[in-house]
Amino acid sequence: MTPPLRLTLLAALSLAALAPTTLPAHAQAHAGLRGTDPWVRAWGENAQGQLGNGSVLAQQTPAAVTGIARDDVRKLSGGGGGAAAAANGFAVALLKDGTVKSWGSNATGQLGNGTTTAQSFPGTVAGLSGVSAISAGLNHVLAVKGGRILSWGSNASKQLGTGQDPTNPAKTPLPVQSLDKVKDVGAGCDFSVALRQDGTVWTWGKGDNGRLGTGPLPANTNRDTPQRVPDLTDIESISVGCEYVLALTADGTVKSWGKGTEGQLGNDTLVDSNKPVDVSYLDAVAKVFATNATSFAVLDDGSVSAWGKNTDRQLGDGTAANRTTAVVLDQLVGVQDIAGGLNYTIAALDNGSVIGWGANDVAQLGDGTTTGTTGTSTVTALPPGSQVTHVTTTMTGKSSFAY
């Protein structure tokens, strides 16, 4: 017998109510369906529009960056940070077609668009194409094109390496002097690092704390022209923190130099080093990550070790004590990428999720709260299945990105 029309309609409505597409966005997120969203996600502080969602309001959970799809991004790099009047959080995205987008603070021309006007949504860096690598620092940006480096933003410490007047920022990309055959770049707090294809490392910009790695310099010496870090060869990759550098060698060991007063050099001291030193008790390393002042290494066996600043438990070892040598983080499994801003850390896992730990006063961990973590606990910003493989943060701030 054909059921009455009323019962048929009720059944159809019940089935429709169960379909995921009828759930509101926030409900889909809690149901673990956020992986269907194709956009780069961002959360945390946003006073300069650095989250790229068209507003300057802080965001407690991951929200879409306007018009930037994950599948189109080769690398996203966060720069600047801070919530005070001098804050300068911004971000740049290198797309797979070789073009670059930028958004956020622009007080020193770090968006590369010819102005010093902040922008709360992504805009294309005009005239820039064929880019293969990019990095945002405290207030400047480095990009690799055809093996050579372009830079823009503040040049107050000669970090642009262009030979131009350091009192004036560069509001559009300019060529860096001397270097060619560059493989990768890293921009820190007022200094710059380049890794050449031959495995050598070159630095320029601010010389404080020995962050240039080239040996003793007179106090506060800044350098405009790239110089090679001596006695450093066969480097596979670099990771640049605010005031220090990690370099992974071809044999799986790690070198470090620069500021060391919070243990971030990992050489069992709390002193700066103006030349590369060995990170102690660490080998068989596959990846290194220098955050604001805390260091991480993923080993060949997938385990994670960390050292450095830990005042807000951003290291993740269950304590709030700085570490001068690497400690194993047993709770971290399947880590694909790690990033960290001011006193917090986030990680992308191989199940597509994003987790975080440490300080959380402006919801920079992305879990919808402003409560920091305790012990070795972590919180979840994006659930498994979110299809995220990479994370980044603003360098000295509390804005987070996942893509």
N, C-alpha and C positions, 0 to 999 in steps of 0.2 A: 504494500500500500504506500502511495506517495505521502510523505509526511506533510502536515499542514504548513502553509506558507510561513506562518509566524515562527514555527519551530526551525524551519530551514534558515530564516533570517537570523535567528538567535545563534544557531550553530556557526554560521558564517562570521558573525560579529565576534564570537568567542575565539575562533581561530585567528582572526585578524588582530585581536588584542594580544595574542601570544607572539606575533611576528616581531622580530627585532627592529624592523624599520619603523614601527609605530612608537618605539620608546623615545622619550626626549633625550637630548644629548647627554645630560648628566646621568640619566639612568643607564644609558648604553655604556658609559664609562665604568660605572660601578658593576655592570654585568660582564665586564671584561671584553667589550666589543670595540674598544677604542682602536684596535688594530685596523679597522676598516677606514679610519681617518687617514688621508694621505699627507697631511701637512706637517711641517716642522712644528714642534711644540715648544713653548717657552713659559716660564713662571718666575715669581719672585719680585724684586723691586723693579720699578719701571718709571721712575721720575723723569727720565730723559727720553722715554719712548723706546728704550732698548729691547723691549720684548717684541716690538714690531707688529703689534696688533691694532695700531691706529689710535691708541689711548696712552695716557701717562698714569694710569691707575695700576697699583700693585695687583698681582695675580697669585692666588693661593693654590691653584691647581693648574696643570698644563693647559694652555690655550693655543690656538693656531696662530702661527706667524703668517701675516697676510700674504697670500699668493706664492708662498715658497713650499713646494712639494718635496717630501723627503727624497723621492726617486730622482729629483733633478739636482741634488746637492752632492758635490764631491767632498767639500769640507766647509764647516762653519766654525768661526773663531770669534770669541767674545773678548772685548777689550774694556779697559777702564773699570769704573765701578764707583761705589760709594753713594750714600744718601744725603750727604751734606751739600751745602751751597756750591762747593767746588766739584761735585760729582760729575762724572763724564762717561757713564756706561754706554757702550755701543756694540755693534756686531757687524761682521762682514761674512758673506756667504759666497764661496766659489762654486759656481754651477758646472755641471758636466760639459756644457758647451763652451767653457773657458771664459765666460763673462763673470762679473762680480756684482753682487748686490750689497748695499750697506744701509744701516739705519741706527737711530739713537742720537746720542750727544754728538755735537759737531763743532765744539768751541775752538778746536785747533785744526779744523779742516780734515778730521780723520775719516769722514765719510767719502772724501775724494771727489765730491760733486761740484767743486768750484765755489762753494759757499762756506759759511760758518753757522748755518742755521740748522738746528736740530730737526730730526724727522722721525716720526713715530711709525712709519711703515717703510718697507724695503723699496729702495730706488736703485737703478742701475748706475754704476760708475761709468760715466760716458767715455767712449773711446778706448776702453780696456777690453781686450779679447785675447784668446790664446794663452790664458793664465793656467799654470799647472800646480801651483802651491800658493798658500796665503797664510798670514798670521797677523792677529791684532794684538798690540801691546797695551801699555797704559794709556797712550794718547797718540799712537802712530800705527801704521799698517805697512807690512812688507808683502810683496807679491812677486812670484817668479814667472817670467815669460821668456821662452826661448833660451833658457839657461842663464838669463840675466835678471837682475832684481830691480823692481820699481818700488818706490816708497812715497808715503804721503802722511800728513798730519803734523804734529809738533816736531820741531827740530831744536828745541831749547838745549838739549844735551848732545847735539850732533848725531842723534840716533838715525836720521834719514840717510846719512852717508853720501850726500849729494854734492857737498862742497858749497852749498848755498848759505846765505846769511842765517845763522841760528836763531836770530831774534824774530824771524818771520816763519809762520807755518806754511807748509805746502798744501794747498787746497785741491790739487790735482796730482796724479802720479808723476814722479820724476825718476830718472835713472840713477841707481847707486853706482858710485865710482868703482872701477877696477875689476870687479868680479865677473867671471863667466863660468859656464858649465856648472851652474848651481842646481842642486837636487832638491833642497828643502830650506826653509827659513823659519826662524822663531823670533818673535818680538816680545821683549820683556818690559820692565818698568824703566823706560828711557834708554834702553840699549837694544842692540840687534845682533842676531847670530845667523850665520849661513853655513850649510853643509854642502860642500862641493861633491861632484860625482866621484872624485878620486879619494873620498873618505877623509879629507881635511876639513877643519872647522875654522871659520873666520868671524871676527867680532868687531863692533864699533859702537860708538855712543858713550853713555855714561860709564865712568870707570870706578865708581865707589864700590866698596866691599869686594874688589877684585873680580867683579862680574865679567870683565872682558877676558880673563884667563890668560893674559899674556905676560904675567910677571909683575914685579913692583912698578908702580907708577906714582909720580908725585900726587899728593893728596888732591882729590876731586878733579883729576885729569879726565877730560872727555876727549874722544878721538873721532875725527870726521871720516877718516879713510879706513876701510876694512884691513885688518891685519890678521895673519894666521896665528892660531893658538899653537904654540910650539910643542913639540914632542907628543903630538896627538895624531894618530893615524888609524886607518881602518875603522872609521866610525860608520856605523850602519844607520843610526837615527839620532836625532836630538830632541829634547823637550825642554822648553825654557819657562822657568818660573818668574816671579816678579823680580827677584834680585839674584838668581842663581841659574845654573844650567846643569842638566844631566845629559850624558852622551853614552850611547850603547855601542860597544865595540863589536867587531865581527866575531869574536870568540865568546860573546855572551857575558862579558863583564861590563861594569858601569863606572864611568868617570864622572866627577862633579867638580864645580868650582863656583866661586862667588860668595854670597852671604851664607854663614854657617851658624849664626848665633842661636838658632832654634833647632839645630841638629839636622837641617835639611840636606847637608852634604853627605851624611851617612858614614863619616870616617872616624867615628868615635870621639869627636871633639865638638866644642861649641864655639869655634873660631872661624873667621872668614878665610878663604884661600884664593890667592890671586893667580893660581895655576892649577891644572887638573890634579885631583887626588883620586885614589881608589875608594869606591864605596865598599866598606868592609863586609866580610862574611856573606858575599852575594855573588853567585855565578849561575850559569845556565839560564840567563835572563832572555826573554823573548820580546818584551816591550817595557818601556819606561814612561812614566808620567810625572812631570813636575807641575804641581798646582801652585797656588799662591805662595806657600812656604812648607808644604808637606809633599813628600815624595812616595811614589808607588812603583812597584815592579811586578809584572806578571812573568812567572818563570815558565820554562819549557813544559813542565808537568801541569801547568794550569793554576798552580798555587799563587797566592799574592802575598808580597811582603811590603812593609811600609816603614817610613822613618820621617823625622822632622817635627814640625809644630803640631801640638795636640791639645792646646788649651781648652778647646770646646769639643773634644773627643772626635775631631775630624780625621784622626788617623785610624780609629776603629779597633784599637787593641783592648778595649775595656777599661782604659785608664784615661786620665787627663794630664799625663806627664809627657813632655817632649822626649823624643827618642833620637839618640845619636847614632844608632845602628839599626839595621833592618829587623823587624819582628814579623812573624808569620801571622796572617789574618785567616784563621781556619774557617771562619764563617762565610768567606767570600768564595763562591764557586761559579765558574762559567763567565768570568769577567771578560768583556770585549773591549771596553773603553772606560777611562776614568778621567774626571775633571774636578776641579775644586776652586772656589772663590775664597772669600774672606771667612775662614774658620768653618768650612763645611766641604763635604765631598759628595759627588754623585757618580754612579756607575751604570753602564749599559751591560746587561747580561745576555747570554746566548739564547735565552728563551724569549727575547724581545722586550723584556721589562726594563724599567729604570728604578734604581733604589738610591737612597741617600742616607747620610749620617752626619752628625755634628750639630752646629748651630742652626737655628730655624726661626729666628725672631721675626723675619718678614716672609715666612713660608717659602724660603728658598729650596727646601727639600721637596716641595710640591705635593705634600700629602693632605693639604687642606687645613693644617693646623699651624700654630706658631710655637710648638713645643719641640725642643731639641731632643736628641737621642741620649740614651744612657747605656752604660755597659758596652756590649758589642752589638746592640740592637741596630737595625736599619728600618727605614720606612719605605713605602712604595709610592712612587710618583706616577708611574705608568705600569699597568699590569702585564703579565706574560701574554704574548701574542700581539703586542703593540707594534711589532715589526721595526723597532728602533735598534740601531746598531752603533750609534755614536752619541756622545754627549759633549757639551762644552759649557763654560761659565764665563761671566765677565771676570777679568783678572784680579781685581781688588774689591769686587762687589759681591752682590747677592742675587744675581740674575742667572737663571739656568736655561739650557736649551737641550733638546733631544731630537735626533733626526736619523 
